Amino acid sequence: MQSTIAQEERIAKMIFASVYPAYVQKVEKKGHTKEELHQIIEWLTGFNNKKLQELIKEKVTFEAFFKQAKLNPNVNLITGVICGYRIEDIEYPVTRQVRYLDKLVDELAKGKKMEKILREA
């Protein structure tokens, strides 16, 4: 699937706080917790719960959210297809970072073991 500049800009300008409840709902619906969700967000971005709540309250865009993040050095181990796109082929950095998060949330919801989600050993 080929994305367009307009799609890339739309994703970058989306407010993280508007998508966050969907992440929570997705994992809780499958029997997982908000704490587990926060664990994967912290692994990906370096944001602890306090910082995450600040960013939600500030209603930052995904672009600003990831600009402040310190991405995990193992982020390149997140591969596969999400939302019809192969993650490793996404060129636009913000879109790729959002899809990393989408993929981790999806893996949690599907019941993948946390050490696999967090790309440990």
Secondary structure, DSSP 8 states (H G I E B T S, - for coil): ----HHHHHHHHHSBHHHHHHHHHHHHHHTT--HHHHHHHHHHHH---HHHHHHHHHHT-BHHHHHHH----TTGGG--SEETTEEGGG--SHHHHHHHHHHHHHHHHHTT--HHHHTT--
